[in-house]
Amino acid sequence: MNSRIDDNLARAEALVESAERGKDSRDPEILRAAL
């Protein structure tokens, strides 16, 4: 696997996890960063 692909996958997984945790807080900065 390309290490860049691995890095992007890890970053995407972290964004999903932070989005799941942040559903209650409704922080627009986090939502904008996830898009």
mmCIF file of the N, C-alpha and C atoms, coordinates in Angstrom:
data_MODEL
# 
_entry.id   MODEL 
# 
loop_
_atom_site.group_PDB 
_atom_site.id 
_atom_site.type_symbol 
_atom_site.label_atom_id 
_atom_site.label_alt_id 
_atom_site.label_comp_id 
_atom_site.label_asym_id 
_atom_site.label_entity_id 
_atom_site.label_seq_id 
_atom_site.pdbx_PDB_ins_code 
_atom_site.Cartn_x 
_atom_site.Cartn_y 
_atom_site.Cartn_z 
_atom_site.occupancy 
_atom_site.B_iso_or_equiv 
_atom_site.pdbx_formal_charge 
_atom_site.auth_seq_id 
_atom_site.auth_comp_id 
_atom_site.auth_asym_id 
_atom_site.auth_atom_id 
_atom_site.pdbx_PDB_model_num 
ATOM 1   N N  . MET A 1 1  ? 0.839   -1.206 0.000  1.00 0.00 ? 1  MET A N  1 
ATOM 2   C CA . MET A 1 1  ? 0.000   0.000  0.000  1.00 0.00 ? 1  MET A CA 1 
ATOM 3   C C  . MET A 1 1  ? 0.873   1.256  0.000  1.00 0.00 ? 1  MET A C  1 
ATOM 4   N N  . ASN A 1 2  ? 0.367   2.258  -0.639 1.00 0.00 ? 2  ASN A N  1 
ATOM 5   C CA . ASN A 1 2  ? 1.042   3.552  -0.655 1.00 0.00 ? 2  ASN A CA 1 
ATOM 6   C C  . ASN A 1 2  ? 0.883   4.195  0.719  1.00 0.00 ? 2  ASN A C  1 
ATOM 7   N N  . SER A 1 3  ? 1.972   4.692  1.269  1.00 0.00 ? 3  SER A N  1 
ATOM 8   C CA . SER A 1 3  ? 1.900   5.282  2.612  1.00 0.00 ? 3  SER A CA 1 
ATOM 9   C C  . SER A 1 3  ? 0.989   6.506  2.620  1.00 0.00 ? 3  SER A C  1 
ATOM 10  N N  . ARG A 1 4  ? 0.907   7.197  1.494  1.00 0.00 ? 4  ARG A N  1 
ATOM 11  C CA . ARG A 1 4  ? 0.018   8.366  1.427  1.00 0.00 ? 4  ARG A CA 1 
ATOM 12  C C  . ARG A 1 4  ? -1.431  7.923  1.558  1.00 0.00 ? 4  ARG A C  1 
ATOM 13  N N  . ILE A 1 5  ? -1.770  6.798  0.945  1.00 0.00 ? 5  ILE A N  1 
ATOM 14  C CA . ILE A 1 5  ? -3.127  6.264  1.069  1.00 0.00 ? 5  ILE A CA 1 
ATOM 15  C C  . ILE A 1 5  ? -3.398  5.880  2.518  1.00 0.00 ? 5  ILE A C  1 
ATOM 16  N N  . ASP A 1 6  ? -2.425  5.250  3.165  1.00 0.00 ? 6  ASP A N  1 
ATOM 17  C CA . ASP A 1 6  ? -2.591  4.876  4.572  1.00 0.00 ? 6  ASP A CA 1 
ATOM 18  C C  . ASP A 1 6  ? -2.808  6.113  5.436  1.00 0.00 ? 6  ASP A C  1 
ATOM 19  N N  . ASP A 1 7  ? -2.036  7.177  5.177  1.00 0.00 ? 7  ASP A N  1 
ATOM 20  C CA . ASP A 1 7  ? -2.174  8.413  5.949  1.00 0.00 ? 7  ASP A CA 1 
ATOM 21  C C  . ASP A 1 7  ? -3.560  9.014  5.748  1.00 0.00 ? 7  ASP A C  1 
ATOM 22  N N  . ASN A 1 8  ? -4.021  9.037  4.506  1.00 0.00 ? 8  ASN A N  1 
ATOM 23  C CA . ASN A 1 8  ? -5.338  9.608  4.224  1.00 0.00 ? 8  ASN A CA 1 
ATOM 24  C C  . ASN A 1 8  ? -6.442  8.783  4.865  1.00 0.00 ? 8  ASN A C  1 
ATOM 25  N N  . LEU A 1 9  ? -6.290  7.461  4.854  1.00 0.00 ? 9  LEU A N  1 
ATOM 26  C CA . LEU A 1 9  ? -7.288  6.595  5.473  1.00 0.00 ? 9  LEU A CA 1 
ATOM 27  C C  . LEU A 1 9  ? -7.343  6.848  6.975  1.00 0.00 ? 9  LEU A C  1 
ATOM 28  N N  . ALA A 1 10 ? -6.186  6.952  7.607  1.00 0.00 ? 10 ALA A N  1 
ATOM 29  C CA . ALA A 1 10 ? -6.147  7.210  9.046  1.00 0.00 ? 10 ALA A CA 1 
ATOM 30  C C  . ALA A 1 10 ? -6.776  8.562  9.362  1.00 0.00 ? 10 ALA A C  1 
ATOM 31  N N  . ARG A 1 11 ? -6.498  9.555  8.514  1.00 0.00 ? 11 ARG A N  1 
ATOM 32  C CA . ARG A 1 11 ? -7.057  10.891 8.734  1.00 0.00 ? 11 ARG A CA 1 
ATOM 33  C C  . ARG A 1 11 ? -8.572  10.854 8.578  1.00 0.00 ? 11 ARG A C  1 
ATOM 34  N N  . ALA A 1 12 ? -9.056  10.148 7.576  1.00 0.00 ? 12 ALA A N  1 
ATOM 35  C CA . ALA A 1 12 ? -10.502 10.045 7.351  1.00 0.00 ? 12 ALA A CA 1 
ATOM 36  C C  . ALA A 1 12 ? -11.181 9.344  8.524  1.00 0.00 ? 12 ALA A C  1 
ATOM 37  N N  . GLU A 1 13 ? -10.556 8.282  9.022  1.00 0.00 ? 13 GLU A N  1 
ATOM 38  C CA . GLU A 1 13 ? -11.136 7.566  10.160 1.00 0.00 ? 13 GLU A CA 1 
ATOM 39  C C  . GLU A 1 13 ? -11.193 8.471  11.388 1.00 0.00 ? 13 GLU A C  1 
ATOM 40  N N  . ALA A 1 14 ? -10.149 9.276  11.589 1.00 0.00 ? 14 ALA A N  1 
ATOM 41  C CA . ALA A 1 14 ? -10.131 10.189 12.733 1.00 0.00 ? 14 ALA A CA 1 
ATOM 42  C C  . ALA A 1 14 ? -11.228 11.241 12.589 1.00 0.00 ? 14 ALA A C  1 
ATOM 43  N N  . LEU A 1 15 ? -11.449 11.727 11.366 1.00 0.00 ? 15 LEU A N  1 
ATOM 44  C CA . LEU A 1 15 ? -12.506 12.714 11.142 1.00 0.00 ? 15 LEU A CA 1 
ATOM 45  C C  . LEU A 1 15 ? -13.875 12.116 11.434 1.00 0.00 ? 15 LEU A C  1 
ATOM 46  N N  . VAL A 1 16 ? -14.076 10.871 11.014 1.00 0.00 ? 16 VAL A N  1 
ATOM 47  C CA . VAL A 1 16 ? -15.359 10.216 11.275 1.00 0.00 ? 16 VAL A CA 1 
ATOM 48  C C  . VAL A 1 16 ? -15.569 10.062 12.776 1.00 0.00 ? 16 VAL A C  1 
ATOM 49  N N  . GLU A 1 17 ? -14.531 9.636  13.479 1.00 0.00 ? 17 GLU A N  1 
ATOM 50  C CA . GLU A 1 17 ? -14.656 9.453  14.931 1.00 0.00 ? 17 GLU A CA 1 
ATOM 51  C C  . GLU A 1 17 ? -14.946 10.781 15.622 1.00 0.00 ? 17 GLU A C  1 
ATOM 52  N N  . SER A 1 18 ? -14.248 11.851 15.219 1.00 0.00 ? 18 SER A N  1 
ATOM 53  C CA . SER A 1 18 ? -14.474 13.150 15.849 1.00 0.00 ? 18 SER A CA 1 
ATOM 54  C C  . SER A 1 18 ? -15.864 13.667 15.507 1.00 0.00 ? 18 SER A C  1 
ATOM 55  N N  . ALA A 1 19 ? -16.342 13.373 14.302 1.00 0.00 ? 19 ALA A N  1 
ATOM 56  C CA . ALA A 1 19 ? -17.691 13.797 13.922 1.00 0.00 ? 19 ALA A CA 1 
ATOM 57  C C  . ALA A 1 19 ? -18.734 13.060 14.755 1.00 0.00 ? 19 ALA A C  1 
ATOM 58  N N  . GLU A 1 20 ? -18.521 11.771 14.984 1.00 0.00 ? 20 GLU A N  1 
ATOM 59  C CA . GLU A 1 20 ? -19.443 10.996 15.811 1.00 0.00 ? 20 GLU A CA 1 
ATOM 60  C C  . GLU A 1 20 ? -19.479 11.557 17.233 1.00 0.00 ? 20 GLU A C  1 
ATOM 61  N N  . ARG A 1 21 ? -18.306 11.889 17.781 1.00 0.00 ? 21 ARG A N  1 
ATOM 62  C CA . ARG A 1 21 ? -18.251 12.422 19.152 1.00 0.00 ? 21 ARG A CA 1 
ATOM 63  C C  . ARG A 1 21 ? -18.831 13.826 19.211 1.00 0.00 ? 21 ARG A C  1 
ATOM 64  N N  . GLY A 1 22 ? -18.708 14.589 18.126 1.00 0.00 ? 22 GLY A N  1 
ATOM 65  C CA . GLY A 1 22 ? -19.099 15.996 18.142 1.00 0.00 ? 22 GLY A CA 1 
ATOM 66  C C  . GLY A 1 22 ? -20.538 16.260 17.752 1.00 0.00 ? 22 GLY A C  1 
ATOM 67  N N  . LYS A 1 23 ? -21.331 15.209 17.542 1.00 0.00 ? 23 LYS A N  1 
ATOM 68  C CA . LYS A 1 23 ? -22.713 15.424 17.111 1.00 0.00 ? 23 LYS A CA 1 
ATOM 69  C C  . LYS A 1 23 ? -23.492 16.262 18.118 1.00 0.00 ? 23 LYS A C  1 
ATOM 70  N N  . ASP A 1 24 ? -23.222 16.084 19.403 1.00 0.00 ? 24 ASP A N  1 
ATOM 71  C CA . ASP A 1 24 ? -23.964 16.815 20.419 1.00 0.00 ? 24 ASP A CA 1 
ATOM 72  C C  . ASP A 1 24 ? -23.482 18.254 20.555 1.00 0.00 ? 24 ASP A C  1 
ATOM 73  N N  . SER A 1 25 ? -22.201 18.494 20.254 1.00 0.00 ? 25 SER A N  1 
ATOM 74  C CA . SER A 1 25 ? -21.647 19.828 20.490 1.00 0.00 ? 25 SER A CA 1 
ATOM 75  C C  . SER A 1 25 ? -21.989 20.800 19.367 1.00 0.00 ? 25 SER A C  1 
ATOM 76  N N  . ARG A 1 26 ? -22.205 20.287 18.137 1.00 0.00 ? 26 ARG A N  1 
ATOM 77  C CA . ARG A 1 26 ? -22.565 21.133 16.998 1.00 0.00 ? 26 ARG A CA 1 
ATOM 78  C C  . ARG A 1 26 ? -21.572 22.270 16.796 1.00 0.00 ? 26 ARG A C  1 
ATOM 79  N N  . ASP A 1 27 ? -20.290 21.947 16.740 1.00 0.00 ? 27 ASP A N  1 
ATOM 80  C CA . ASP A 1 27 ? -19.247 22.955 16.525 1.00 0.00 ? 27 ASP A CA 1 
ATOM 81  C C  . ASP A 1 27 ? -19.075 23.164 15.024 1.00 0.00 ? 27 ASP A C  1 
ATOM 82  N N  . PRO A 1 28 ? -19.433 24.348 14.498 1.00 0.00 ? 28 PRO A N  1 
ATOM 83  C CA . PRO A 1 28 ? -19.353 24.568 13.049 1.00 0.00 ? 28 PRO A CA 1 
ATOM 84  C C  . PRO A 1 28 ? -17.934 24.472 12.502 1.00 0.00 ? 28 PRO A C  1 
ATOM 85  N N  . GLU A 1 29 ? -16.933 24.795 13.316 1.00 0.00 ? 29 GLU A N  1 
ATOM 86  C CA . GLU A 1 29 ? -15.545 24.688 12.844 1.00 0.00 ? 29 GLU A CA 1 
ATOM 87  C C  . GLU A 1 29 ? -15.186 23.236 12.578 1.00 0.00 ? 29 GLU A C  1 
ATOM 88  N N  . ILE A 1 30 ? -15.619 22.324 13.448 1.00 0.00 ? 30 ILE A N  1 
ATOM 89  C CA . ILE A 1 30 ? -15.338 20.902 13.252 1.00 0.00 ? 30 ILE A CA 1 
ATOM 90  C C  . ILE A 1 30 ? -16.074 20.407 12.010 1.00 0.00 ? 30 ILE A C  1 
ATOM 91  N N  . LEU A 1 31 ? -17.328 20.827 11.848 1.00 0.00 ? 31 LEU A N  1 
ATOM 92  C CA . LEU A 1 31 ? -18.096 20.394 10.685 1.00 0.00 ? 31 LEU A CA 1 
ATOM 93  C C  . LEU A 1 31 ? -17.449 20.894 9.405  1.00 0.00 ? 31 LEU A C  1 
ATOM 94  N N  . ARG A 1 32 ? -16.976 22.136 9.405  1.00 0.00 ? 32 ARG A N  1 
ATOM 95  C CA . ARG A 1 32 ? -16.343 22.703 8.213  1.00 0.00 ? 32 ARG A CA 1 
ATOM 96  C C  . ARG A 1 32 ? -15.048 21.961 7.902  1.00 0.00 ? 32 ARG A C  1 
ATOM 97  N N  . ALA A 1 33 ? -14.289 21.621 8.935  1.00 0.00 ? 33 ALA A N  1 
ATOM 98  C CA . ALA A 1 33 ? -13.018 20.922 8.733  1.00 0.00 ? 33 ALA A CA 1 
ATOM 99  C C  . ALA A 1 33 ? -13.256 19.512 8.191  1.00 0.00 ? 33 ALA A C  1 
ATOM 100 N N  . ALA A 1 34 ? -14.372 18.904 8.553  1.00 0.00 ? 34 ALA A N  1 
ATOM 101 C CA . ALA A 1 34 ? -14.655 17.539 8.112  1.00 0.00 ? 34 ALA A CA 1 
ATOM 102 C C  . ALA A 1 34 ? -15.100 17.493 6.658  1.00 0.00 ? 34 ALA A C  1 
ATOM 103 N N  . LEU A 1 35 ? -15.524 18.622 6.115  1.00 0.00 ? 35 LEU A N  1 
ATOM 104 C CA . LEU A 1 35 ? -15.997 18.627 4.720  1.00 0.00 ? 35 LEU A CA 1 
ATOM 105 C C  . LEU A 1 35 ? -14.895 18.769 3.745  1.00 0.00 ? 35 LEU A C  1 
# 
